[in-house]
Amino acid sequence: MNAVIFTRVSSVGQEDGVSLDAQEAKLLDYCREKSLDILETFRVVESSTRGDRKQFFKALSFIEKQKKRTVLLVHSIDRLLRGFKEYGLIETLIEQDKLEIHAYNERLIINKNTPWTEQLQFDFSILGAKLYVGQIRQHVNKAIEFKLSKGEVVGNVPVGYLNVRDPESKKATVTLDSKRAFLVKRLFQEYATGTVSMGELAKLTGHWGLTSTRTGKTITKASMANILKNPFYYGEMMVRGITQETYDKKRLQLQAERQSLGHQIMDYTKDDSEFRNSFVTLLQVISRAASTFKSSKVEQKRKILSLVFSNLWLEGQNVRYELNKPFDKIVNLPECKEWWAILDSNQ
């Protein structure tokens, strides 16, 4: 069977225990053990919760183009997913019998024929990964709030300043960058005249030698515009960039998602109700099948037999048969442990 290896870390410096090389080594051993033929290997450095996840979708697109079902082999489920955002696409490929997931750590194999108990385990693993991300985010937010309460700066300061740490108190603070601060001040002074265009300002800063603190390269036109809009230069610090416009956009997005989920829940409830009614009706028909058959004419009896049985034959004096769906399942209900488990003690 063909396989695609998918390894992922959130950053290049992630610990060796789940490094790309460590993941790949174990997955290669697994492929040899299971006689899987490797079509492609994706070594991904990207967040599973932020950004477009370009490499993730590239891997799924590669699998979708294959003619036969392909194994997507991952070190653990959280290397593939840390939430249900992209789960729909994976579920579609599984239902189309184009994708089979092998999770090395969990020892799970997920395909269209997977028992519901193992599918539930897969779902719980995704939920566990999502909870982990939520906990990390909560801890980060608390750390940010704690720093802000102490008057400390959060994140990197803009050009013209430097992040420093007080050698005695170990408190993170800010100081002026002697190489750039006066040039940034000059930039604001030129802009305040109202007689210089952004293009001209970009040329001036390049001529002055104003460079980025992080890259050391000349300030671009876009970066210069960000400097001029940054409230840090007049004494206010923007944390996470949550502007009113961003808030309103996110609020509308969440409202749309909630409405969509509401419609889905209604559809599932409707389907579940219809299935329950159909199943009850079917059981009622089955309970009267013997008496109905005896009282029916020959033509009706033939229709009942063709409805229930896919095949009937004689072996000596014994009648043998094969049942149509769903009668093949219903006939075994008395021996089904899952069926008995939901009944009460009074049988």
C-alpha positions as CSV (number, residue, x, y, z in Angstrom):
1,M,0.0,0.0,0.0
2,N,1.3,3.5,-0.8
3,A,2.0,6.0,2.0
4,V,2.8,9.7,2.5
5,I,4.9,10.6,5.5
6,F,3.8,13.8,7.3
7,T,6.1,15.3,10.0
8,R,5.5,18.7,11.6
9,V,7.0,21.0,14.2
10,S,5.8,24.5,15.0
11,S,9.3,26.0,14.9
12,V,12.8,25.0,13.8
13,G,14.0,24.9,17.4
14,Q,11.4,22.4,18.7
15,E,12.9,19.9,21.2
16,D,14.5,16.7,19.8
17,G,11.8,14.4,21.2
18,V,9.4,15.5,18.4
19,S,11.9,17.0,16.0
20,L,11.4,16.3,12.3
21,D,14.3,13.9,12.2
22,A,13.0,12.0,15.3
23,Q,9.5,11.7,13.8
24,E,10.7,10.6,10.4
25,A,13.0,7.9,11.8
26,K,10.2,6.2,13.6
27,L,7.8,6.5,10.7
28,L,10.4,5.0,8.3
29,D,10.7,2.0,10.6
30,Y,6.9,1.7,10.7
31,C,6.8,1.7,6.9
32,R,9.3,-1.1,6.7
33,E,7.4,-3.1,9.3
34,K,4.1,-2.7,7.5
35,S,5.5,-3.0,4.0
36,L,4.3,0.5,3.0
37,D,5.7,2.1,-0.2
38,I,6.6,5.8,0.4
39,L,5.3,8.1,-2.3
40,E,6.3,11.4,-0.7
41,T,7.6,12.9,2.5
42,F,6.4,16.3,3.9
43,R,8.7,17.9,6.4
44,V,6.6,20.8,7.7
45,V,7.5,23.8,9.9
46,E,4.3,25.5,10.5
47,S,1.7,26.2,13.2
48,S,-1.3,23.9,13.3
49,T,-3.5,26.6,14.7
50,R,-2.4,29.8,12.9
51,G,-1.9,30.8,9.3
52,D,-3.0,29.1,6.1
53,R,-1.3,25.7,6.7
54,K,0.0,25.6,3.1
55,Q,2.1,22.5,3.5
56,F,-0.8,20.6,5.2
57,F,-3.1,21.3,2.3
58,K,-0.4,20.5,-0.2
59,A,-0.1,17.0,1.4
60,L,-3.8,16.4,1.3
61,S,-4.0,17.7,-2.3
62,F,-1.2,15.2,-3.3
63,I,-3.2,12.3,-1.7
64,E,-6.4,13.4,-3.4
65,K,-4.7,13.1,-6.8
66,Q,-3.7,9.5,-6.2
67,K,-5.7,6.7,-8.0
68,K,-5.8,4.4,-5.0
69,R,-6.3,4.8,-1.2
70,T,-3.2,6.3,0.3
71,V,-1.9,6.1,3.9
72,L,-1.2,9.4,5.6
73,L,1.3,8.4,8.2
74,V,1.9,10.8,11.2
75,H,3.9,10.5,14.4
76,S,0.9,11.4,16.5
77,I,-2.5,12.9,15.8
78,D,-1.5,16.3,17.2
79,R,1.2,16.5,14.6
80,L,-1.6,16.5,12.0
81,L,-4.5,18.3,13.7
82,R,-5.0,20.4,16.9
83,G,-8.6,21.2,16.3
84,F,-11.6,20.4,14.1
85,K,-11.1,23.3,11.6
86,E,-9.6,21.2,8.8
87,Y,-11.3,17.9,9.9
88,G,-14.1,18.2,7.3
89,L,-11.6,17.9,4.4
90,I,-9.9,14.9,6.0
91,E,-13.3,13.2,6.7
92,T,-14.4,13.8,3.0
93,L,-11.2,12.1,1.7
94,I,-11.7,9.2,4.1
95,E,-15.4,8.8,3.0
96,Q,-14.2,8.8,-0.7
97,D,-11.9,6.0,0.2
98,K,-8.9,8.0,-0.9
99,L,-7.3,8.5,2.5
100,E,-6.3,6.2,5.4
101,I,-4.7,7.7,8.5
102,H,-2.1,5.8,10.5
103,A,-1.1,7.5,13.8
104,Y,2.1,6.0,15.1
105,N,1.9,7.0,18.8
106,E,-1.8,6.2,19.2
107,R,-1.6,3.0,17.2
108,L,-4.7,4.0,15.4
109,I,-5.7,3.3,11.8
110,I,-8.6,5.4,10.5
111,N,-10.4,4.6,7.2
112,K,-14.0,4.5,6.0
113,N,-14.5,1.0,7.7
114,T,-13.1,2.0,11.1
115,P,-15.2,0.8,14.0
116,W,-17.0,3.6,15.8
117,T,-15.0,3.0,19.0
118,E,-11.7,3.7,17.3
119,Q,-13.2,6.7,15.4
120,L,-14.3,8.1,18.8
121,Q,-10.8,7.6,20.1
122,F,-9.5,9.6,17.1
123,D,-12.0,12.4,17.7
124,F,-11.0,12.5,21.4
125,S,-7.3,12.7,20.5
126,I,-8.1,15.8,18.3
127,L,-10.1,17.2,21.2
128,G,-7.3,16.6,23.6
129,A,-4.9,18.4,21.3
130,K,-7.3,21.3,21.0
131,L,-7.6,21.5,24.8
132,Y,-3.8,21.6,25.1
133,V,-3.6,24.5,22.6
134,G,-6.3,26.3,24.7
135,Q,-4.3,25.8,27.9
136,I,-1.1,27.1,26.3
137,R,-2.9,30.1,25.0
138,Q,-4.5,30.8,28.4
139,H,-1.0,30.5,30.1
140,V,0.4,33.0,27.5
141,N,-2.4,35.4,28.1
142,K,-1.9,35.3,31.9
143,A,1.8,35.9,31.4
144,I,1.1,38.9,29.2
145,E,-1.4,40.3,31.7
146,F,1.2,39.8,34.6
147,K,3.9,41.6,32.6
148,L,1.5,44.5,31.8
149,S,0.5,44.8,35.4
150,K,4.2,45.2,36.3
151,G,4.7,47.8,33.6
152,E,6.8,45.5,31.5
153,V,6.9,45.6,27.7
154,V,5.4,42.7,25.8
155,G,7.0,41.6,22.6
156,N,9.6,43.4,20.5
157,V,9.7,47.2,20.5
158,P,9.6,49.2,17.2
159,V,12.6,50.6,15.5
160,G,14.2,53.4,17.5
161,Y,14.0,51.5,20.7
162,L,15.7,48.4,22.2
163,N,14.5,45.6,24.4
164,V,16.7,45.3,27.5
165,R,16.6,43.6,30.9
166,D,17.6,45.4,34.1
167,P,20.6,43.5,35.4
168,E,19.5,43.9,39.1
169,S,15.7,43.5,39.0
170,K,15.7,41.3,35.8
171,K,12.7,43.3,34.7
172,A,12.2,43.6,31.0
173,T,12.3,47.3,29.9
174,V,13.0,49.6,27.0
175,T,15.8,52.0,26.1
176,L,16.4,54.3,23.2
177,D,18.5,52.9,20.3
178,S,21.3,55.5,20.0
179,K,21.9,54.4,16.3
180,R,18.3,54.9,15.2
181,A,16.2,57.0,17.6
182,F,17.3,60.4,16.2
183,L,16.6,59.2,12.7
184,V,13.0,58.0,13.6
185,K,12.5,61.4,15.3
186,R,13.6,63.1,12.0
187,L,11.2,60.9,10.1
188,F,8.2,62.1,12.2
189,Q,9.4,65.7,11.8
190,E,9.6,65.4,8.0
191,Y,6.2,63.7,7.8
192,A,4.6,66.5,10.1
193,T,5.4,69.1,7.5
194,G,2.8,67.6,5.2
195,T,4.9,68.5,2.1
196,V,6.7,65.1,1.6
197,S,5.1,62.0,0.0
198,M,5.6,58.5,1.4
199,G,7.7,57.7,-1.6
200,E,10.0,60.7,-0.9
201,L,10.1,59.7,2.7
202,A,11.3,56.2,1.8
203,K,14.1,57.7,-0.3
204,L,15.1,60.0,2.5
205,T,15.3,57.3,5.2
206,G,17.3,55.2,2.8
207,H,19.7,58.1,2.3
208,W,19.9,58.7,6.0
209,G,20.8,55.0,6.6
210,L,17.7,54.2,8.8
211,T,17.6,50.4,9.0
212,S,15.5,47.7,10.6
213,T,16.6,46.6,14.1
214,R,15.8,43.0,13.4
215,T,17.1,42.6,9.8
216,G,19.5,45.5,9.4
217,K,18.0,46.2,6.0
218,T,16.7,49.6,4.8
219,I,13.2,50.5,6.0
220,T,10.6,49.7,3.4
221,K,7.7,51.9,2.5
222,A,5.2,49.6,4.2
223,S,7.4,49.4,7.4
224,M,7.7,53.2,7.4
225,A,3.9,53.5,7.3
226,N,3.6,51.2,10.3
227,I,6.1,53.3,12.2
228,L,4.1,56.4,11.6
229,K,0.9,54.7,12.8
230,N,2.4,52.9,15.8
231,P,1.0,54.4,19.1
232,F,4.2,53.2,20.9
233,Y,5.9,56.4,19.8
234,Y,3.5,58.6,21.8
235,G,3.4,56.4,24.9
236,E,0.8,53.7,24.3
237,M,1.5,50.0,23.7
238,M,-0.7,47.9,21.4
239,V,-1.0,44.3,22.6
240,R,-2.1,41.7,20.0
241,G,-3.3,44.4,17.6
242,I,-7.2,43.9,18.7
243,T,-8.6,47.0,17.1
244,Q,-12.3,47.7,16.9
245,E,-12.3,46.8,13.2
246,T,-10.7,43.4,13.9
247,Y,-13.0,42.8,16.8
248,D,-16.1,43.5,14.7
249,K,-14.9,41.3,11.9
250,K,-14.2,38.4,14.3
251,R,-17.5,38.9,16.0
252,L,-19.4,38.6,12.7
253,Q,-17.3,35.6,11.7
254,L,-18.2,33.8,15.0
255,Q,-21.9,34.7,14.6
256,A,-21.9,33.2,11.1
257,E,-20.2,30.0,12.4
258,R,-22.6,29.7,15.2
259,Q,-25.6,30.1,12.8
260,S,-24.1,27.4,10.5
261,L,-23.5,25.0,13.4
262,G,-27.1,25.6,14.5
263,H,-28.4,24.6,11.1
264,Q,-26.2,21.5,11.2
265,I,-27.5,20.5,14.6
266,M,-31.1,20.9,13.3
267,D,-30.3,18.7,10.3
268,Y,-28.7,16.0,12.5
269,T,-31.7,16.1,14.8
270,K,-34.1,15.8,11.9
271,D,-32.1,13.0,10.4
272,D,-31.9,11.2,13.8
273,S,-35.7,11.6,14.3
274,E,-36.5,10.3,10.8
275,F,-34.1,7.3,11.3
276,R,-35.7,6.5,14.7
277,N,-39.2,6.6,13.2
278,S,-38.2,4.5,10.3
279,F,-36.5,2.0,12.5
280,V,-39.5,1.7,14.8
281,T,-41.8,1.2,11.8
282,L,-39.5,-1.4,10.5
283,L,-39.5,-3.3,13.8
284,Q,-43.3,-3.1,13.9
285,V,-43.5,-4.6,10.4
286,I,-41.1,-7.4,11.3
287,S,-43.1,-8.2,14.4
288,R,-46.1,-8.8,12.2
289,A,-44.2,-10.5,9.4
290,A,-45.2,-14.1,10.3
291,S,-48.9,-13.5,10.5
292,T,-48.8,-11.2,7.5
293,F,-47.0,-13.9,5.5
294,K,-49.5,-16.6,6.4
295,S,-52.5,-14.5,5.5
296,S,-51.1,-13.3,2.2
297,K,-51.7,-14.5,-1.3
298,V,-48.9,-16.2,-3.3
299,E,-47.9,-13.0,-5.1
300,Q,-47.7,-11.1,-1.8
301,K,-45.7,-13.9,-0.3
302,R,-43.2,-13.7,-3.1
303,K,-42.8,-9.9,-2.6
304,I,-42.2,-10.4,1.1
305,L,-39.6,-13.2,0.5
306,S,-37.7,-11.0,-2.1
307,L,-37.8,-8.1,0.4
308,V,-36.3,-10.1,3.2
309,F,-34.0,-12.6,1.5
310,S,-31.3,-12.0,-1.1
311,N,-31.0,-15.8,-1.8
312,L,-32.8,-19.0,-0.9
313,W,-31.6,-22.5,-1.6
314,L,-32.0,-26.2,-0.5
315,E,-29.3,-28.3,1.0
316,G,-30.9,-31.7,1.2
317,Q,-34.0,-31.2,3.3
318,N,-32.7,-27.9,4.9
319,V,-33.5,-24.4,3.7
320,R,-30.5,-22.1,3.5
321,Y,-30.8,-18.3,3.1
322,E,-29.0,-15.0,2.8
323,L,-30.7,-11.9,4.2
324,N,-31.0,-8.4,2.6
325,K,-30.0,-5.4,4.5
326,P,-31.0,-4.3,7.2
327,F,-32.5,-7.7,8.1
328,D,-29.0,-9.3,8.2
329,K,-28.2,-7.0,11.1
330,I,-31.5,-7.1,12.9
331,V,-31.6,-11.0,13.0
332,N,-28.4,-10.9,15.2
333,L,-29.5,-8.2,17.7
334,P,-30.2,-10.7,20.5
335,E,-26.5,-11.7,20.4
336,C,-25.2,-8.1,19.9
337,K,-23.4,-6.9,23.1
338,E,-23.7,-3.3,22.0
339,W,-27.5,-3.7,21.7
340,W,-27.8,-5.4,25.1
341,A,-25.6,-2.8,26.8
342,I,-28.3,-0.1,26.3
343,L,-31.2,-2.1,27.6
344,D,-32.3,-2.1,31.2
345,S,-32.1,-5.1,33.6
346,N,-35.7,-6.2,32.9
347,Q,-35.4,-8.2,29.7
